[in-house]
Amino acid sequence: MLAALATDFSRLPQCSVTVLRDHRISLDIADCTIHPVAAADEERNMISRIAQECDWTVVIAPEFNSFLLDRVELVASAGGRLLGPSAETIALAANKSQLAKQFSRAGVPTPDGCTIHRGATVPDNFTFPAVLKPLDGAGSLNVQLIPNKAAAREIGEIDFDGRLERFVDGTPVSVSVLCGPNGNRPLPACRQHLSDNGQFTYAGGSLPLPEDLATEARRLAIAAVQTLPDPLGYIGVDVVLGNPIGEACVIEVNPRLTTSYVGLRAACRQNLATAMIAIALGQSTELSFRPDGIGFDTCGNTWIDSTSQRDASRE
């Protein structure tokens, strides 16, 4: 994901790209300057210095433990220009219960749920099946399906602040939205490939979707993004669609680059990084996507997916 975005930026005319990476990770991106980082203080100093020098800064980090929020605030305090949502939007999206309340107030459908604080137990008077997740979780970490009251009692005390919400059965879909001051542009919807072991582990995705599902997913994603204080740059929205279209809900917002980028850039006839900047500047941009079925995984590999292509062509 990081390599894909950095590569796309490096292909822009007269654009130089600087990447910070953990020194323990091997990463080689052509035409990019890479700075290995070995310590927290070193990272903070380099973010502050480089953010001041660059025209744009993209922060890619998980929401949990304020990793994303802290770095975005550091860029802002250094006078950097974020190509992404502000700290206010990230703080909202990183609290799943607050985000759900925001959706409900705006009339955006989202599963009913409640907050459960660390040390509490799952209430057995909740409607099951249900999903328990950390309030600030990312990447399906510690997410689990609770099928019934008996399973809820077996969990015992919860060791994190979490959200318990009603499980919605259907097709899990992600929609990436490029946001800017003159409007938000939804990209093709991607089917999410999740494990069936009750932990919803993300294994990648595929596109395109059948048009009826894709249209509904894009509609929900735009409605969700419009509730955010200041959407900018690339934002991912997770939704669940009934099959056939029935109940549909927005699950959460990812205020950062998502894995779907690798599949979308493989399908896009233009450079998505160019479009991201243009829309952030309030400019119009042309985007078109190949009809080929594309599959992708969490390591950034992509391939032709004939199943997705066949499904999308069905009436």
Secondary structure, DSSP 4 states (H G I P E B T S, - for coil): -HHHHHHHHHTSTT--EEEEEETTS----TTEEEEEE-SHHHHHHHHHHHHHHSS-B-----SGGGHHHHHHHHHHHTT--BSS--HHHHHHHT-HHHHHHHHHHHT-----EEEE-TT----TTS-SSEEEEETT--TTTT-EEE-SHHHHHHH-S-SS-EEEEE---SEEEEEEEEEETTEEEEPPPEEEEE-SSSS--EEEEEEPPPHHHHHHHHHHHHHHHTTSSS--EEEEEEEEE-SSS--EEEEEEE-S--THHHHHHHHBSS-HHHHHHHHHTT------B--S-EEE-TTS-EEE-HHHHHHHT--
